[in-house]
Amino acid sequence: MFRWNECSNTMMPDVVIEPMRADDLGSVQALLRAASLPVDGLDDHVSTALVARRGANLVGSVALEVYEDGALLRSLAVAKRERGFGWGMALAEAIIDLARRRGVRKVYLLTETAATFFPKLGFRAVTRAEVPSGVRRSVEFTTVCPGSAAVQVLELSTAKKNPGGYRGS
Ligand SMILES: CC(C)(COP(=O)(O)OP(=O)(O)OC[C@H]1O[C@@H](n2cnc3c(N)ncnc32)[C@H](O)[C@@H]1OP(=O)(O)O)[C@@H](O)C(=O)NCCC(=O)NCCS
């Protein structure tokens, strides 16, 4: 797959979204730290995390923590130089697609920096009290995200289907 590079008028290899590998963990944690996002607990969810990469370069990341009563979307980040090209939306759509294929009915998230980004995908604000207990036991809810962070939920039956090309497991 190739994407037109308007700056140089050349074709450049496009970004691929694919499952995160164990050896991506260090570079994903560096990306998250650069974006001021927490890294705690991510190592427990590598099997439900995705990365966007162009060749050997990491463009972005996103992860899903799956609990018995819902899932938590976390660690959505795009490298600063790559922002504004749609990779954040593509990663979010891909992880929602993964959640749907895992049978998740409701995806929750906490955000301090992108509260107006997620409603474009169908997320809506909820109170912490509305979050089921399993999801609330996650590290993000219990320790790393301040009480001021916005809480949002996406009910997958009403979510926009992933129109993109990601078809990973
Ligand atoms: C949020 C983030 C992942 C978006 O990545 P991106 O690749 O720049 O986003 P896209 O290019 O797909 O943008 C899609 C739309 O969201 C908007 N958007 C981008 N970042 C946004 C933000 N932080 N808040 C609200 N809207 C945002 C864009 O303007 C664009 O809007 P449009 O469709 O009306 O033009 C990226 O800015 C980032 O890594 N931020 C730091 C980490 C962070 O805040 N993560 C989310 C916390 S859970």
The ligand as an SDF file (V2000), in Angstrom:
LIG
                    3D

 48 50  0  0  0  0  0  0  0  0999 V2000
   -4.9730   12.4900   19.9550 C   0  0  0  0  0  0  0  0  0  0  0  0
   -4.0220   11.9970   18.8470 C   0  0  0  0  0  0  0  0  0  0  0  0
   -3.8050   10.4920   19.0050 C   0  0  0  0  0  0  0  0  0  0  0  0
   -4.6630   12.2890   17.4880 C   0  0  0  0  0  0  0  0  0  0  0  0
   -3.8030   11.7810   16.4820 O   0  0  0  0  0  0  0  0  0  0  0  0
   -3.7930   12.4110   15.0020 P   0  0  0  0  0  0  0  0  0  0  0  0
   -3.1810   11.4090   14.1000 O   0  0  0  0  0  0  0  0  0  0  0  0
   -3.1890   13.7600   15.0480 O   0  0  0  0  0  0  0  0  0  0  0  0
   -5.3540   12.5460   14.7350 O   0  0  0  0  0  0  0  0  0  0  0  0
   -6.0900   12.5640   13.3200 P   0  0  0  0  0  0  0  0  0  0  0  0
   -5.1980   13.1640   12.2970 O   0  0  0  0  0  0  0  0  0  0  0  0
   -6.6250   11.1990   13.0630 O   0  0  0  0  0  0  0  0  0  0  0  0
   -7.2710   13.5780   13.6460 O   0  0  0  0  0  0  0  0  0  0  0  0
   -8.6180   13.2470   13.4640 C   0  0  0  0  0  0  0  0  0  0  0  0
   -9.4600   14.4080   13.9460 C   0  0  0  0  0  0  0  0  0  0  0  0
   -9.2840   14.5960   15.3650 O   0  0  0  0  0  0  0  0  0  0  0  0
   -8.8730   15.9280   15.6510 C   0  0  0  0  0  0  0  0  0  0  0  0
   -7.9160   15.8580   16.7650 N   0  0  0  0  0  0  0  0  0  0  0  0
   -6.6330   15.4970   16.7180 C   0  0  0  0  0  0  0  0  0  0  0  0
   -6.0980   15.5270   17.9590 N   0  0  0  0  0  0  0  0  0  0  0  0
   -7.0790   15.9360   18.7970 C   0  0  0  0  0  0  0  0  0  0  0  0
   -7.1390   16.1610   20.2030 C   0  0  0  0  0  0  0  0  0  0  0  0
   -6.0840   15.9890   21.0150 N   0  0  0  0  0  0  0  0  0  0  0  0
   -8.3150   16.5720   20.7200 N   0  0  0  0  0  0  0  0  0  0  0  0
   -9.3950   16.7530   19.9350 C   0  0  0  0  0  0  0  0  0  0  0  0
   -9.3990   16.5560   18.5880 N   0  0  0  0  0  0  0  0  0  0  0  0
   -8.2470   16.1560   18.0360 C   0  0  0  0  0  0  0  0  0  0  0  0
   -8.2290   16.4130   14.3580 C   0  0  0  0  0  0  0  0  0  0  0  0
   -8.2750   17.8200   14.2980 O   0  0  0  0  0  0  0  0  0  0  0  0
   -9.1040   15.7550   13.3240 C   0  0  0  0  0  0  0  0  0  0  0  0
  -10.3270   16.4660   13.2310 O   0  0  0  0  0  0  0  0  0  0  0  0
  -11.1280   16.5820   11.8220 P   0  0  0  0  0  0  0  0  0  0  0  0
  -11.4640   15.1790   11.4030 O   0  0  0  0  0  0  0  0  0  0  0  0
  -12.3150   17.4050   12.1650 O   0  0  0  0  0  0  0  0  0  0  0  0
  -10.1650   17.2370   10.8780 O   0  0  0  0  0  0  0  0  0  0  0  0
   -2.6490   12.7440   18.8980 C   0  0  0  0  0  0  0  0  0  0  0  0
   -2.8820   14.1360   18.8650 O   0  0  0  0  0  0  0  0  0  0  0  0
   -1.8270   12.4320   20.1400 C   0  0  0  0  0  0  0  0  0  0  0  0
   -1.0340   11.4850   20.1430 O   0  0  0  0  0  0  0  0  0  0  0  0
   -2.0130   13.2570   21.1980 N   0  0  0  0  0  0  0  0  0  0  0  0
   -1.2630   13.0300   22.4640 C   0  0  0  0  0  0  0  0  0  0  0  0
   -1.7690   11.8170   23.2220 C   0  0  0  0  0  0  0  0  0  0  0  0
   -3.2580   11.8800   23.4900 C   0  0  0  0  0  0  0  0  0  0  0  0
   -3.8210   12.9320   23.8510 O   0  0  0  0  0  0  0  0  0  0  0  0
   -3.9050   10.7150   23.3290 N   0  0  0  0  0  0  0  0  0  0  0  0
   -5.3000   10.5180   23.6270 C   0  0  0  0  0  0  0  0  0  0  0  0
   -5.4420   10.2790   25.0770 C   0  0  0  0  0  0  0  0  0  0  0  0
   -6.4020    8.8810   25.4580 S   0  0  0  0  0  0  0  0  0  0  0  0
  1  2  1  0
  2  3  1  0
  2  4  1  0
  2 36  1  0
  4  5  1  0
  5  6  1  0
  6  7  2  0
  6  8  1  0
  6  9  1  0
  9 10  1  0
 10 11  2  0
 10 12  1  0
 10 13  1  0
 13 14  1  0
 14 15  1  0
 15 16  1  0
 15 30  1  0
 16 17  1  0
 17 18  1  0
 17 28  1  0
 18 19  1  0
 18 27  1  0
 19 20  2  0
 20 21  1  0
 21 22  1  0
 21 27  2  0
 22 23  1  0
 22 24  2  0
 24 25  1  0
 25 26  2  0
 26 27  1  0
 28 29  1  0
 28 30  1  0
 30 31  1  0
 31 32  1  0
 32 33  2  0
 32 34  1  0
 32 35  1  0
 36 37  1  0
 36 38  1  0
 38 39  2  0
 38 40  1  0
 40 41  1  0
 41 42  1  0
 42 43  1  0
 43 44  2  0
 43 45  1  0
 45 46  1  0
 46 47  1  0
 47 48  1  0
M  END
$$$$
